Amino acid sequence: MSTDPESRHCPLLRAVRVVADRVATPLSLVAVVLVAVGCGQVSGTGRTQLNAFSVSDEIELGDEAYAEMLAGVRTIDAGPQHAMVVEVTDRIAAAARRLHPEIADLFDWEVVLIDDDDVVNAWALPGGKMAVYTGILPYTQTPDGLAAVMGHEAAHAIARHGGENLTRQGLVNLVLIGASAAVDDEDGVYIAAAASAYGLLGETAFSRSQESEADELGLFIAADAGYDPREAIGLWERMGGRGGEPPEFISTHPNSRTRIERLEALMPAAMEIRRRRLESGAS
């Protein structure tokens, strides 16, 4: 078995190489190539990430999804709510370009306000296409609160979570086949470790880790945009007050209390980022 540094830093690469050794099919060989070229790092956190998609691939997929998701919805194109959403998003995009230029400069940032008071949500697609539903505005309350949401959503795109998820989903069957084909203990350990690390056998845990990563990156993006990062705490207190959160271990998102605790730990760094931004006189 290979013990090269790349395998140690990208455990799914080690697992798929095990599969290729044991299951000599064209699919396994293609997977080895995808994994070998797809291990990189998330901008801002340095987390090792498996992503077989290029940024241009993700942007193309995001543009297609954007058109589909806006089909048939009613948007608000003027008025104070629309103006606030556009201003906050513009500042978030500018901060993303400052903090993550290698990714954010490639995006064509755009936002729409969707007129639906029943949907408490916002989203961002690969490539920077974003949407806010009017139903979330009573919870954000202020531009600072909205910036916490938009920073979080922009962070998903910056961290390339969409391409990462598509890559991981495409390798699920292969890794499970490999687990049954492995014949020695060492192989089994590496396959199990890689599957666990990349969420193949624990999708909800992996999704929560992506949400936490977006919380961290998004907090810093909002702070660099000049918004008060402390408003993220109030936002999640209000969101948690809605009730109905499932137990965290079966949820794709951390519960509100967990999010608040992590945000509080990050707050000194976020406040320092905001202080420097305000002192620079830019937003």
C-alpha angles and dihedrals in degrees: 000000000000117000098181117146093250091060092049093051094044106041095185088061088059091048095050091048087055088053092049090052092050103033109040100194131133088248092057092048092050090049091054090054092047093049094043092056095034104063112105141132132269113246111249099013103046092222113160108249134190111217123154092183125091120228089251090053090053093047091052092050091047093052091051092048092047092059091047095047093050094049109115098001123121115236132197112228103176142026136068097301092051092047091052093049092049094047094048092047093048091053092045090051091049091051091048089054091052095047100034107021095155089067108018095051088063093056128092097217116211136157137196129192110224117208102229119119092185095064115077098193151096130193145189126206129208106283097038102280106147140180136194124198118216088231092074096053095082087059098044090045096173138039088257091055092047089049089058089057096043093045089053093049093045088051091060088059093042091051089048093230092158095061091041092055093047090050093049093048091052091057098046097096093043094053092046090051089049092052091059093043097050111105106187135058095243092056092048092051094052094045092049092046093049093046091051094045094052098040098248091130096025109038096164093053091050092048089052090052090053090049091051090049090051090048090055097044092040093052090055093045091052090047092050088051087061097253123135106260091200088076088073087072093054091046093056092043089057093044091050090050089065088074126205097099111154121228107288096237091064096039129092089218131056112250118257095257092053090049092050093050092051093045091051089054090052095043099093091056091045093050090051090052090051092047091054092047093051092046090054089059092229133114 
